[in-house]
């Protein structure tokens, strides 16, 4: 049947806490739980790494595709839905499944291959 649209009451960009090379760990449409790691910024020499953390539960609706980031750059655009985040994520997954039915078998699970455990 027809699903009722859900409107986000708030969005925000998660910005780079440091300059360096970004490794994004979440795709567009992913559910980001408060405190989860969205990406990792490494310094050019690979000595230090800094985690980019989700400030609240939300859905990733945008992100940078550039690997080189500077402190303050917008990295991940999150939409917030209060208690409805699980319902919205299910709708996003359903929509993605209709667009590309075999996507789940092509992509690793959430943090299966994450460099940070």
C-alpha positions as CSV (number, residue, x, y, z in Angstrom):
1,X,0.0,0.0,0.0
2,X,0.8,3.6,0.0
3,X,3.1,4.7,2.9
4,X,2.5,7.9,4.8
5,X,5.3,10.4,4.2
6,X,7.4,11.3,7.2
7,X,8.8,14.8,7.4
8,X,12.1,15.5,9.2
9,X,11.7,18.3,11.8
10,X,15.5,19.0,11.8
11,X,18.7,18.3,9.8
12,X,22.3,19.2,10.4
13,X,25.7,18.7,9.0
14,X,28.3,16.8,11.0
15,X,31.5,18.7,10.4
16,X,35.2,17.7,10.3
17,X,36.8,18.1,13.8
18,X,40.3,18.1,12.1
19,X,41.9,18.3,8.7
20,X,43.0,15.2,7.0
21,X,42.0,12.3,4.8
22,X,38.4,11.1,5.3
23,X,37.3,7.4,5.1
24,X,33.5,7.5,5.1
25,X,32.1,4.3,6.8
26,X,28.4,4.9,6.1
27,X,26.5,5.2,2.8
28,X,23.7,7.5,1.9
29,X,20.4,6.2,3.5
30,X,22.2,4.6,6.4
31,X,20.8,4.8,9.9
32,X,23.2,6.6,12.2
33,X,22.7,6.0,15.9
34,X,23.8,8.5,18.4
35,X,27.5,8.0,19.2
36,X,28.1,5.8,16.1
37,X,31.2,6.3,13.9
38,X,30.3,7.8,10.6
39,X,33.9,8.1,9.3
40,X,37.5,8.4,10.3
41,X,39.9,11.2,9.5
42,X,43.5,10.3,9.3
43,X,46.4,12.7,9.2
44,X,48.5,12.7,6.0
45,X,51.2,10.5,7.6
46,X,48.7,8.0,9.0
47,X,49.9,8.5,12.5
48,X,46.7,9.9,14.1
49,X,43.1,9.0,13.4
50,X,40.0,10.9,14.6
51,X,36.5,9.5,14.6
52,X,33.5,11.5,13.2
53,X,30.6,10.7,15.5
54,X,26.8,11.0,15.0
55,X,25.5,13.5,17.5
56,X,21.9,12.1,17.4
57,X,19.9,9.2,15.9
58,X,19.2,10.0,12.3
59,X,19.4,9.0,8.6
60,X,22.3,10.0,6.4
61,X,20.8,12.1,3.6
62,X,24.0,13.6,2.2
63,X,27.7,13.3,2.5
64,X,30.9,14.6,0.9
65,X,32.6,12.5,-1.7
66,X,35.9,14.3,-1.3
67,X,38.6,12.4,0.6
68,X,40.6,15.5,1.6
69,X,38.8,17.5,4.3
70,X,39.6,20.6,6.3
71,X,38.6,21.3,9.9
72,X,35.0,22.6,9.8
73,X,34.1,21.1,6.4
74,X,30.6,19.6,6.1
75,X,31.0,15.8,6.0
76,X,27.6,14.1,6.7
77,X,24.1,15.6,6.4
78,X,21.8,13.9,8.9
79,X,18.0,14.1,9.1
80,X,16.4,13.6,12.5
81,X,13.0,12.1,13.0
82,X,12.7,11.8,16.8
83,X,11.2,8.4,17.7
84,X,10.4,7.5,14.1
85,X,14.0,6.9,13.0
86,X,13.5,3.1,12.8
87,X,10.3,3.5,10.7
88,X,12.0,5.9,8.4
89,X,15.0,3.7,8.0
90,X,12.7,0.7,7.2
91,X,11.1,2.9,4.5
92,X,14.5,3.9,3.0
93,X,15.6,0.2,3.0
94,X,12.3,-0.8,1.3
95,X,12.7,1.9,-1.4
96,X,16.4,0.9,-2.0
97,X,15.3,-2.7,-2.3
98,X,12.8,-1.8,-5.0
99,X,15.5,0.2,-6.9
100,X,18.2,-2.5,-6.7
101,X,16.9,-5.8,-5.3
102,X,20.4,-7.5,-5.0
103,X,22.0,-4.5,-3.2
104,X,22.0,-6.3,0.2
105,X,24.1,-9.1,-1.2
106,X,26.7,-6.7,-2.8
107,X,27.4,-4.6,0.3
108,X,29.0,-5.7,3.6
109,X,26.8,-5.5,6.7
110,X,27.0,-2.3,8.8
111,X,30.4,-2.6,10.4
112,X,31.5,-6.1,9.2
113,X,34.6,-4.6,7.5
114,X,34.9,-1.5,9.6
115,X,38.5,-0.6,10.5
116,X,37.3,0.4,14.0
117,X,35.9,-2.3,16.2
